[in-house]
Amino acid sequence: MSAQKLSVTYVELPIIVNRAVTYASGERAEVPLGGIFESLAIFYDEVCLPFPYGFDRHGPVLWSISTEPGQTDAFKQTMDEMFTEYQRWRDEWKPLFDRGVVRVLPPAIQDVSQVPQGFSDAIRRRLADEQGRLSIFPLLSGEFALTVHTLYGTKPSPELIPSHPANAVDAVLTHSLFSCLVPRLNALTAEEVMELRDDLGDLREGFRAYINESLDDVEARVKDGVSIWDAAHRTSERKIIPKYEEMQRQLAAKATGKWAKILSPLSKVMQIDASPWTPKFYGQLFEAFFGSSGAVAEAEKEAQTNAGQAFQFLARLESKAGEFGASAAE
């Protein structure tokens, strides 16, 4: 029986890298969005995106903008730049669209003839300025598209809304963890993301289970008054990463002291013929560390726990992303 597909709807336009948001407390802040899309594309089977009204050259037009005399040409040029930038982004991430990892939801309102009653008032209540006026800025920033999705769009999967992420805490924790371990997360290309997905596929289920086991820690911090993003960051830095680094130290310790002879250049570990970070590699590594005894079985059993799978996932992610970074720097 195959595992159920894990999907998320990212209520944002990935071409926007920063978003000024107002939290429920009334606090206004900038939310850095760089790297979130990449994290979601690695972690989830499918990432859904709202239809980008105002960015898709061939999409429906639901707005009417009155421009000042002499500004019409400038407005048209701005819109053309938006269309071009969005198409460039679509082309850049085409491998993920082709594989079904990412899909754009169909427009909630496909034509002006389908505009529901009260549409204008609903949009105005959310996007108008203090004088009740609608400017061009919500269109340019993507807020218009997100508002239409929020009010009228389909909800095929749990939604990650950066300013109110309570419905996708697993996504927040995953992104926080990835950000700590992969500094160039938002520099990954579509091809690199696809390669990471393929390389990590056999460990993804265990990693997801471990993330779910860690959500109680995040939620406990939220109850103490910490924002979900800050709570996830603290859980990553204070709970998960220290355990991951402890695993790395334990493995490194095998190469010193009484293990030095076992792991010398003439030892069995140097004869491992499997590619690094594959199941075969770990099986041979355990045998090199612990010998052909019951200790091997115990080590392999530990490696199959959710935590063991998660730490192997992170080690492989960190190693592979580091290779990409080294290649980019050459």
C-alpha positions as CSV (number, residue, x, y, z in Angstrom):
1,M,0.0,0.0,0.0
2,S,1.6,3.3,-1.1
3,A,1.8,6.2,1.3
4,Q,-0.7,9.0,0.9
5,K,0.6,11.9,-1.1
6,L,1.5,14.8,1.2
7,S,0.5,18.2,-0.3
8,V,0.5,21.8,0.8
9,T,-0.9,25.0,-0.6
10,Y,1.6,27.8,-0.3
11,V,-0.5,31.0,-0.2
12,E,2.1,33.2,-1.6
13,L,3.6,34.1,-5.0
14,P,7.2,32.6,-5.0
15,I,8.5,35.4,-7.1
16,I,7.9,37.7,-4.0
17,V,10.9,37.3,-1.7
18,N,9.7,39.6,1.2
19,R,6.2,40.4,2.4
20,A,5.1,43.1,4.8
21,V,2.4,41.5,6.9
22,T,0.2,42.4,9.9
23,Y,0.0,39.7,12.5
24,A,-3.1,39.0,14.6
25,S,-1.6,41.1,17.4
26,G,-1.6,44.1,15.1
27,E,2.2,44.0,14.7
28,R,3.5,44.9,11.3
29,A,6.7,43.2,10.1
30,E,8.6,42.0,7.1
31,V,8.5,38.3,6.6
32,P,11.5,36.9,4.6
33,L,10.1,34.4,2.1
34,G,13.4,33.4,0.4
35,G,13.9,29.7,0.5
36,I,10.5,28.7,1.7
37,F,9.4,27.6,-1.8
38,E,12.5,25.4,-2.1
39,S,12.0,23.9,1.3
40,L,8.4,23.0,0.4
41,A,9.4,21.5,-2.9
42,I,11.9,19.2,-1.2
43,F,9.7,18.2,1.7
44,Y,6.2,17.7,0.1
45,D,5.0,15.5,-2.7
46,E,3.0,18.4,-4.2
47,V,3.0,22.2,-3.7
48,C,0.0,24.1,-4.9
49,L,0.1,27.8,-5.6
50,P,-2.8,30.3,-5.9
51,F,-3.6,31.6,-9.4
52,P,-1.4,34.7,-9.9
53,Y,-3.9,37.3,-11.0
54,G,-2.0,40.2,-12.5
55,F,1.1,38.2,-13.3
56,D,-0.2,35.7,-15.9
57,R,-0.3,37.4,-19.3
58,H,-3.0,35.0,-20.4
59,G,-5.1,35.0,-17.2
60,P,-8.4,36.6,-16.5
61,V,-8.5,40.3,-15.7
62,L,-10.7,41.2,-12.7
63,W,-9.6,44.7,-11.9
64,S,-10.0,48.1,-13.4
65,I,-7.3,50.8,-12.7
66,S,-7.8,54.5,-13.3
67,T,-4.5,56.2,-14.1
68,E,-3.5,59.8,-14.0
69,P,-3.0,61.6,-17.3
70,G,0.3,60.7,-18.8
71,Q,0.8,57.6,-16.6
72,T,-1.0,55.0,-18.8
73,D,2.1,54.1,-20.7
74,A,4.1,53.7,-17.5
75,F,1.4,51.4,-16.0
76,K,1.4,49.3,-19.2
77,Q,5.1,49.0,-19.0
78,T,5.0,47.9,-15.4
79,M,2.3,45.3,-16.1
80,D,4.4,44.0,-19.0
81,E,7.4,43.7,-16.7
82,M,5.3,41.7,-14.2
83,F,4.2,39.3,-17.0
84,T,7.7,38.8,-18.2
85,E,9.1,38.2,-14.7
86,Y,6.4,35.7,-13.9
87,Q,7.0,33.8,-17.1
88,R,10.7,33.8,-16.4
89,W,10.0,32.3,-13.0
90,R,7.8,29.6,-14.6
91,D,10.5,28.7,-17.1
92,E,13.1,28.6,-14.4
93,W,11.1,26.1,-12.3
94,K,9.7,24.2,-15.3
95,P,11.2,20.8,-14.2
96,L,9.1,20.9,-11.0
97,F,5.9,21.7,-13.0
98,D,6.7,19.0,-15.5
99,R,7.1,16.4,-12.7
100,G,3.9,17.5,-11.0
101,V,5.8,18.6,-7.9
102,V,4.4,22.1,-8.3
103,R,1.1,23.2,-9.8
104,V,-0.8,26.4,-10.0
105,L,-4.5,26.2,-9.0
106,P,-7.0,27.2,-11.6
107,P,-8.4,30.8,-11.2
108,A,-11.1,30.9,-8.6
109,I,-13.0,33.4,-10.9
110,Q,-12.3,32.6,-14.5
111,D,-14.1,35.6,-16.1
112,V,-15.6,38.9,-15.2
113,S,-19.0,37.4,-15.9
114,Q,-18.4,35.0,-12.9
115,V,-17.6,37.7,-10.4
116,P,-19.8,37.0,-7.4
117,Q,-22.1,39.5,-5.8
118,G,-20.3,41.6,-3.2
119,F,-16.8,41.0,-4.8
120,S,-15.9,44.6,-5.0
121,D,-16.9,45.4,-1.4
122,A,-15.0,42.3,-0.1
123,I,-11.8,43.3,-2.0
124,R,-12.1,46.9,-0.8
125,R,-12.5,45.9,2.8
126,R,-9.2,44.0,2.7
127,L,-7.1,46.1,0.3
128,A,-8.3,49.7,0.4
129,D,-6.3,52.4,2.1
130,E,-7.6,54.4,5.1
131,Q,-9.6,56.6,2.7
132,G,-11.3,53.6,1.1
133,R,-9.3,53.9,-2.1
134,L,-7.8,51.0,-4.1
135,S,-4.4,51.6,-5.5
136,I,-2.3,49.7,-7.9
137,F,0.0,48.4,-5.2
138,P,-2.0,45.4,-4.1
139,L,-2.0,44.2,-7.7
140,L,1.8,44.7,-8.1
141,S,2.6,43.1,-4.7
142,G,0.4,40.0,-5.4
143,E,-1.9,40.8,-2.5
144,F,-4.9,41.0,-4.9
145,A,-4.2,37.5,-6.1
146,L,-3.8,36.1,-2.6
147,T,-7.0,37.9,-1.4
148,V,-9.0,36.4,-4.3
149,H,-7.7,32.9,-3.4
150,T,-8.4,33.4,0.3
151,L,-12.0,34.6,-0.4
152,Y,-13.0,32.4,-3.3
153,G,-10.3,29.8,-4.1
154,T,-10.4,26.1,-3.6
155,K,-8.4,24.6,-0.7
156,P,-7.1,21.2,-2.0
157,S,-4.6,20.8,0.9
158,P,-3.5,22.4,4.2
159,E,-2.4,26.0,3.6
160,L,0.8,27.6,4.6
161,I,0.1,31.3,5.0
162,P,3.4,33.0,6.1
163,S,1.7,35.5,8.4
164,H,-0.7,32.9,9.9
165,P,1.0,29.5,9.5
166,A,-0.9,27.5,12.2
167,N,-2.3,25.1,9.6
168,A,1.1,24.0,8.4
169,V,3.4,24.0,11.4
170,D,5.3,21.0,9.9
171,A,6.2,23.1,6.9
172,V,7.4,25.9,9.2
173,L,9.6,23.6,11.2
174,T,11.0,21.9,8.1
175,H,11.9,25.3,6.5
176,S,13.5,26.5,9.8
177,L,15.6,23.3,9.9
178,F,16.6,23.4,6.3
179,S,17.6,27.1,6.6
180,C,19.9,26.4,9.5
181,L,21.7,23.6,7.6
182,V,21.7,24.9,4.0
183,P,22.7,28.5,4.0
184,R,22.2,28.8,0.2
185,L,18.7,27.3,0.3
186,N,17.2,30.1,-1.8
187,A,20.0,29.7,-4.4
188,L,19.1,26.1,-5.3
189,T,18.1,25.6,-8.9
190,A,15.1,23.6,-10.1
191,E,17.4,20.8,-11.2
192,E,19.2,20.8,-7.8
193,V,15.8,20.6,-6.0
194,M,14.8,17.7,-8.2
195,E,18.1,15.9,-7.6
196,L,17.7,16.4,-3.8
197,R,14.1,15.0,-4.0
198,D,15.4,11.9,-5.8
199,D,18.3,11.4,-3.5
200,L,16.2,11.8,-0.3
201,G,13.2,9.9,-1.4
202,D,14.0,6.7,0.6
203,L,14.3,8.7,3.8
204,R,11.5,11.2,3.4
205,E,8.9,9.2,5.2
206,G,11.0,8.8,8.3
207,F,12.0,12.4,8.3
208,R,8.4,13.5,8.0
209,A,7.4,11.3,10.9
210,Y,10.2,12.7,13.0
211,I,9.1,16.3,12.2
212,N,5.6,15.4,13.3
213,E,7.0,14.0,16.6
214,S,8.8,17.3,17.1
215,L,5.7,19.5,16.6
216,D,4.7,19.2,20.3
217,D,7.9,21.1,21.2
218,V,7.0,23.9,18.8
219,E,3.4,24.1,20.0
220,A,4.5,24.2,23.6
221,R,6.7,27.3,22.8
222,V,3.8,28.9,21.0
223,K,1.7,28.5,24.1
224,D,4.4,30.5,26.0
225,G,3.7,33.4,23.7
226,V,6.3,32.8,21.0
227,S,5.4,33.2,17.3
228,I,5.2,30.0,15.3
229,W,8.2,31.0,13.2
230,D,10.3,31.8,16.3
231,A,9.1,28.7,18.0
232,A,10.2,26.5,15.1
233,H,13.6,28.2,14.9
234,R,14.2,27.6,18.6
235,T,13.1,23.9,18.3
236,S,15.5,23.5,15.4
237,E,18.4,25.2,17.1
238,R,17.8,23.8,20.7
239,K,16.4,20.4,20.1
240,I,16.9,18.9,16.7
241,I,20.2,20.2,15.5
242,P,22.0,19.4,18.8
243,K,20.9,15.8,18.5
244,Y,21.9,15.7,14.8
245,E,25.3,17.1,15.7
246,E,25.7,14.6,18.5
247,M,25.2,11.8,15.9
248,Q,27.9,13.4,13.8
249,R,30.3,13.6,16.7
250,Q,29.6,9.9,17.6
251,L,30.5,8.9,14.0
252,A,33.5,11.1,14.0
253,A,34.7,9.6,17.3
254,K,34.9,6.2,15.6
255,A,37.8,7.5,13.6
256,T,39.9,8.2,16.7
257,G,41.2,6.4,19.7
258,K,40.5,2.7,19.7
259,W,38.7,3.0,16.4
260,A,41.6,4.5,14.6
261,K,42.9,1.1,13.6
262,I,39.6,-0.1,12.4
263,L,39.0,3.0,10.3
264,S,42.6,3.3,9.0
265,P,43.3,3.6,5.3
266,L,43.8,-0.2,5.2
267,S,40.6,-0.9,7.1
268,K,37.3,-2.2,5.9
269,V,35.7,1.2,5.8
270,M,38.0,2.2,3.0
271,Q,36.7,-0.8,1.0
272,I,33.1,0.4,1.0
273,D,32.0,0.4,-2.6
274,A,28.5,1.9,-2.2
275,S,27.8,5.5,-3.0
276,P,27.7,7.8,0.1
277,W,24.4,8.3,1.9
278,T,22.7,5.3,0.3
279,P,21.2,2.3,2.3
280,K,24.0,0.1,1.1
281,F,26.5,2.6,2.3
282,Y,25.0,2.7,5.8
283,G,24.9,-1.1,5.9
284,Q,28.5,-1.4,5.1
285,L,29.4,1.5,7.4
286,F,27.7,-0.1,10.3
287,E,29.6,-3.4,9.6
288,A,32.9,-1.5,9.5
289,F,32.1,0.3,12.8
290,F,30.6,-2.6,14.8
291,G,31.9,-5.8,13.1
292,S,29.8,-8.8,12.0
293,S,27.9,-9.3,15.2
294,G,24.6,-8.4,16.9
295,A,25.9,-4.9,17.2
296,V,25.4,-4.4,13.5
297,A,21.8,-5.4,13.8
298,E,21.3,-3.0,16.7
299,A,22.9,-0.2,14.8
300,E,20.8,-0.9,11.7
301,K,17.7,-1.0,13.9
302,E,18.5,2.4,15.3
303,A,19.1,3.8,11.8
304,Q,15.5,2.7,10.9
305,T,13.9,4.7,13.7
306,N,12.3,8.0,12.7
307,A,15.1,9.9,14.4
308,G,17.7,7.7,12.6
309,Q,16.0,8.3,9.2
310,A,15.7,12.0,9.9
311,F,19.3,12.4,10.8
312,Q,20.4,10.5,7.7
313,F,18.1,12.7,5.7
314,L,19.7,15.8,7.1
315,A,23.2,14.5,6.6
316,R,22.5,13.7,3.0
317,L,20.7,17.0,2.4
318,E,23.6,19.0,4.0
319,S,26.2,17.0,2.1
320,K,24.5,17.2,-1.3
321,A,23.6,20.9,-1.0
322,G,27.2,21.6,0.0
323,E,28.4,19.9,-3.2
324,F,26.0,22.2,-5.2
325,G,27.4,25.2,-3.4
326,A,31.0,24.2,-4.1
327,S,30.3,23.6,-7.8
328,A,28.6,27.0,-8.0
329,A,31.6,28.7,-6.5
330,E,34.0,27.3,-9.0
